[in-house]
Amino acid sequence: MINQNYLEKLELDQLTELAKFVVEENFNHHCEDVSVNEIVTDTQEVYDEELNYFKDSEIFVAKDFSGNIQGSIRVIKWDYKTKLPLQKIFDIDPLSFFSYSEKLSSIWHIGRFATKRNINDKTLFKRLMVCAIAPICEQENGVAFAECDSKLLRIMNLLGIKAKVIGSSVNYLGSETIPIAMSYEGLKEFYYNNKYLVTSQYVDKIPHSIFKTSEYQYHTC
């Protein structure tokens, strides 16, 4: 049976649901023996972090028709002041990768990617990723940073997403986590090949103010 689901933008009052889903699914995928206390502590940590980022971010979730989250992803437009997960987890300065001569319109962070274990929807990853990378691909001069586990990185490479590893891995939320950077050049092939999967019938088209710039019209998701 195909597991049908729909995409929507997450609202502030659903952050607790998101944090619980992300933590539990990360452990479901990577760990068998996890204490309740560890799950509660990590869930609170994820919630607090996402609450801090919320004004500068968009969170996309896939839900089944009972309203249960099946997948999630979050994109932040960096304000150059708030500490990104890349800085917290790896102590990596995003600005250290650019020269003053580079024309850079914006810096983004993609995170909180998680899917329900054994989900049957083969397009779910692609649809979530299209929503997250739309700002980078539509502006063309942006760059996105992320942290992903080694398995997800392999899948991304197979799907045509060209990501650059920018540091050593660490253990985070139960898995080996690797810091990566993604530019328009490395994302455009995947984006334009899969953009058709996301239409207005799945996602609320009212854009968050962070995506409104003179250069960029947020029309995909």
C-alpha positions as CSV (number, residue, x, y, z in Angstrom):
1,M,0.0,0.0,0.0
2,I,1.3,3.5,-0.9
3,N,1.6,5.7,2.1
4,Q,0.0,8.9,0.9
5,N,0.8,12.1,2.7
6,Y,0.6,15.9,2.2
7,L,3.1,18.7,2.9
8,E,2.4,21.8,5.0
9,K,4.3,24.5,6.9
10,L,4.6,23.9,10.6
11,E,3.2,26.6,12.9
12,L,4.7,27.7,16.2
13,D,2.2,25.7,18.4
14,Q,3.4,22.5,16.7
15,L,7.1,22.8,17.6
16,T,6.7,20.3,20.5
17,E,5.3,17.7,18.1
18,L,8.2,18.4,15.7
19,A,10.9,18.1,18.4
20,K,9.4,14.8,19.6
21,F,9.2,13.4,16.0
22,V,12.8,14.4,15.1
23,V,14.3,12.9,18.2
24,E,12.3,9.7,18.3
25,E,12.9,9.0,14.6
26,N,16.6,9.7,14.8
27,F,16.9,7.1,17.6
28,N,14.5,4.7,15.8
29,H,16.8,4.7,12.7
30,H,20.2,4.6,14.6
31,C,19.8,3.2,18.1
32,E,18.1,0.3,19.8
33,D,18.8,1.1,23.5
34,V,17.8,4.6,24.4
35,S,16.5,5.7,27.9
36,V,13.3,7.7,28.3
37,N,15.3,10.4,30.1
38,E,17.6,10.7,27.1
39,I,14.7,11.2,24.7
40,V,13.0,13.7,27.0
41,T,16.3,15.7,27.4
42,D,17.0,15.7,23.7
43,T,13.4,16.6,22.8
44,Q,13.6,19.7,25.1
45,E,16.9,20.7,23.6
46,V,15.6,20.4,20.0
47,Y,12.4,22.4,21.0
48,D,14.4,25.2,22.6
49,E,16.7,25.5,19.6
50,E,13.9,25.5,17.0
51,L,12.0,28.1,19.1
52,N,15.0,30.3,19.0
53,Y,15.3,30.0,15.2
54,F,11.6,30.1,14.4
55,K,11.3,33.8,13.3
56,D,14.0,33.2,10.7
57,S,13.0,29.8,9.5
58,E,10.5,27.7,7.6
59,I,9.6,24.2,8.8
60,F,8.0,21.8,6.3
61,V,6.4,18.6,7.4
62,A,4.7,15.7,5.6
63,K,1.6,14.3,7.4
64,D,-0.7,11.4,6.8
65,F,-4.4,12.0,6.6
66,S,-4.7,11.4,10.3
67,G,-2.5,14.3,11.0
68,N,0.6,12.3,12.1
69,I,4.0,13.6,11.0
70,Q,5.7,11.3,8.5
71,G,8.7,13.6,7.6
72,S,10.2,16.9,8.4
73,I,12.8,19.4,7.3
74,R,13.7,23.0,8.3
75,V,15.5,25.8,6.6
76,I,16.9,28.9,8.3
77,K,18.0,32.2,6.7
78,W,21.0,33.2,8.8
79,D,21.0,36.6,10.3
80,Y,24.8,36.4,10.9
81,K,24.2,36.8,14.6
82,T,22.3,33.7,15.9
83,K,24.6,30.7,16.5
84,L,23.9,28.0,13.9
85,P,24.0,24.3,14.7
86,L,27.1,24.1,12.6
87,Q,28.8,26.4,15.1
88,K,27.4,24.7,18.2
89,I,28.1,21.1,17.2
90,F,31.3,21.5,15.1
91,D,32.7,24.9,16.1
92,I,32.8,25.8,12.4
93,D,32.5,29.5,11.4
94,P,30.3,29.6,8.2
95,L,32.0,32.8,7.0
96,S,35.4,31.2,7.0
97,F,34.5,29.5,3.7
98,F,34.1,32.7,1.7
99,S,36.4,35.4,0.4
100,Y,35.5,39.1,0.4
101,S,35.4,39.0,-3.4
102,E,32.6,36.4,-3.5
103,K,29.1,37.7,-4.3
104,L,27.0,36.0,-1.7
105,S,23.3,36.9,-1.4
106,S,22.4,34.8,1.7
107,I,23.5,32.0,4.0
108,W,21.1,29.2,4.9
109,H,21.0,26.3,7.2
110,I,19.1,23.1,6.6
111,G,18.3,20.7,9.4
112,R,15.7,18.6,11.3
113,F,15.4,16.2,8.4
114,A,13.7,13.1,9.6
115,T,11.3,10.5,8.1
116,K,9.2,7.8,9.7
117,R,11.0,4.5,9.7
118,N,9.9,2.1,6.9
119,I,7.8,4.7,5.2
120,N,6.7,3.7,1.7
121,D,6.5,7.1,0.0
122,K,9.6,7.1,-2.2
123,T,9.2,10.8,-3.2
124,L,9.1,12.1,0.4
125,F,12.8,12.9,0.7
126,K,12.8,14.7,-2.7
127,R,9.7,16.8,-1.9
128,L,11.0,17.9,1.5
129,M,14.4,18.7,0.1
130,V,12.9,20.7,-2.8
131,C,11.1,22.9,-0.3
132,A,14.3,23.4,1.8
133,I,16.7,24.3,-1.1
134,A,14.2,26.5,-3.0
135,P,15.7,29.7,-1.6
136,I,19.3,28.8,-2.6
137,C,18.3,27.6,-6.1
138,E,16.0,30.6,-6.9
139,Q,18.5,33.2,-5.8
140,E,21.5,31.3,-7.2
141,N,24.1,33.2,-5.0
142,G,23.2,31.6,-1.7
143,V,24.9,28.7,0.1
144,A,23.4,26.2,2.6
145,F,25.1,24.4,5.4
146,A,23.8,21.2,7.0
147,E,24.6,18.3,9.3
148,C,23.7,14.8,8.1
149,D,24.5,11.3,8.9
150,S,26.7,9.2,6.6
151,K,23.8,7.2,5.1
152,L,21.8,10.3,4.2
153,L,24.9,11.8,2.6
154,R,25.3,8.8,0.4
155,I,21.6,9.0,-0.7
156,M,22.0,12.7,-1.5
157,N,25.0,12.0,-3.7
158,L,23.2,9.2,-5.5
159,L,20.3,11.6,-6.1
160,G,22.6,14.2,-7.7
161,I,23.0,16.6,-4.7
162,K,26.6,17.6,-4.7
163,A,27.6,18.4,-1.1
164,K,31.1,19.3,0.2
165,V,32.2,17.8,3.5
166,I,33.7,20.6,5.6
167,G,34.8,18.9,8.8
168,S,35.1,15.7,10.8
169,S,32.1,13.8,12.0
170,V,30.7,13.7,15.5
171,N,28.0,11.6,17.3
172,Y,24.7,13.6,17.5
173,L,21.2,12.3,18.2
174,G,22.4,8.8,18.0
175,S,24.3,8.8,14.7
176,E,27.5,9.8,13.0
177,T,26.9,13.3,11.9
178,I,28.9,15.1,9.1
179,P,29.0,18.9,8.4
180,I,28.4,19.8,4.8
181,A,28.1,22.8,2.5
182,M,25.9,23.0,-0.6
183,S,25.9,25.7,-3.3
184,Y,23.6,26.5,-6.2
185,E,25.9,24.7,-8.6
186,G,25.7,21.5,-6.5
187,L,21.9,21.7,-6.0
188,K,20.5,23.0,-9.3
189,E,20.4,19.6,-11.1
190,F,18.4,17.9,-8.2
191,Y,16.2,21.0,-7.7
192,Y,15.1,21.5,-11.3
193,N,14.7,17.7,-11.9
194,N,12.4,17.3,-8.9
195,K,10.7,20.7,-8.6
196,Y,7.6,19.4,-10.3
197,L,6.9,17.1,-7.3
198,V,5.9,20.1,-5.1
199,T,2.8,22.1,-6.1
200,S,0.5,24.5,-4.5
201,Q,-2.0,21.7,-3.7
202,Y,0.5,20.4,-1.1
203,V,1.9,23.5,0.5
204,D,0.4,26.7,1.8
205,K,1.6,29.4,-0.7
206,I,1.7,32.3,1.8
207,P,5.5,32.9,2.2
208,H,7.2,33.8,5.4
209,S,8.7,37.3,5.4
210,I,12.2,36.0,5.4
211,F,11.8,34.7,1.9
212,K,10.7,38.1,0.5
213,T,13.6,39.8,-1.3
214,S,13.8,41.9,-4.4
215,E,15.7,39.1,-6.1
216,Y,13.6,36.1,-5.0
217,Q,10.0,35.2,-5.5
218,Y,9.2,32.1,-3.4
219,H,6.7,30.3,-5.7
220,T,7.6,26.6,-5.5
221,C,6.6,25.8,-2.0
